[in-house]
């Protein structure tokens, strides 16, 4: 199974008031999206590469925060209120089975370590 694509916590924790998705694009870029029922969100954009057997390096380069709204047609709109550079590196092991698992949370306090494959997504703040 490949790492490329979008992975979500939504099916793992279906009743949580917040959840995260992580997208790994084939070009070595990606993003973490954290969303809350309170209408807050944040996006952490990153570059990534596999640096050894089941060993992943993620370099976070941009942090965006804001609110989301949903219209009558169920279209979600993201409004960015904060857009800042970020320079943080995470090195972690990973394992792909029917889930994508990491040895540690991808972002302390908001993004966990277990995800299930989801339909590929576009960066909501692009």
N, C-alpha and C positions, 0 to 999 in steps of 0.2 A: 504494500500500500504506500502511496506517496504522501509527502508532507504538503505539497502544493494544494491550495484550496482554502475553503472557509470551514472553521470548526467552531462549535458553539457549546456553551454550558446549558442552554435552554432546555434540552431534553433530560439532562442529568439532574437539574434542580428546577423542575417545572413550576413550582409554587413560590419560588423566591421573588421578591419584589424588585430584584435587579439581576442582570446577567451580562455575560461578556461573550464576544466572538473574537476569534483571531484569524486573520487571513494571511497566508503565505503565498505570494505571487511567484511565478517561475523566474521572473527577472531579479529575484533577490530582495524585493521590497515587500512591505506588508504593513499591517496595522492591527492594533488591539482596539476594540470598541466596547466600552462599558456603558450600559444604559440602566436607568432606574425608572420605576413607575412614577416617580416624582417629576419626571420630564427632564432630569439632568442627564448629561452624557459626557464622556471624554473619549478622545481618540489619541492613541500614542502611535505615531508612525515610526517605522523602523526599517533597517536593512538586516538581512539574515544570511547565514551560510552554515552549512554542515562542516564542522572542522575535524571530525573524527567519527568512528563508529558510534552512531546514536548520540552524538554530541553536537549541540546547536549553539551558535553564537548569535545573539540578537543585539543590535546596536540601536537604541532608541534615539531618534534625531529630532522629533517634533512632538509637542504636547498641545492638544486643543481641548477646550472645555466649553460647554454651553447648554442650551436647552433644545428640546425637540417638541414638535406639535404634530397632531394628526388631524387631517381634514375629513369631511364627510365621505370622501372616496377612499379613505384609509391610506392616503399618501402621507408619508412622514417627511417633515421638513426639519432640518437641523440648522440651528442658528448658533454660530461660533461667537463666543464672548471673550475667550482668551486663546491666543495663538502664540506659543513661545517655543524657542529652540530648546532641545533637550540633548544631553550627551551622557547616556547611561548605557553600560554594557551588562548583559546577562548571559552567562554561559551555563547551560543546563543539559542534562541528558533527557532523552525523550524515547517513547515507545509507542508504536502504532499497532493496535489490534482492532477491535471494533470501536475503540476510542483512541484519542490522542492523549497521552499522559506525559507529564513532565515531573522531574524530581522535586520541583518547588513551584510556588505560585509565580505567575508571570509578572504580576504587579502587586506589591504588598497591599492588602486591604480591599482590593477591588476585583482583581482578575485571578482566578484560581489556577489549578493544574490539570484539570480533566475536561475534555471536550469531545463532542461527537460531530461527525461530518455533517455539513449543512450545504445547501445550494450556494455556489460561489456568489460573493457579494462585491459590490463596488464601495469604495471609500465614501461614506456619507458626507464628508466634508470637502471632497475634491472639487 
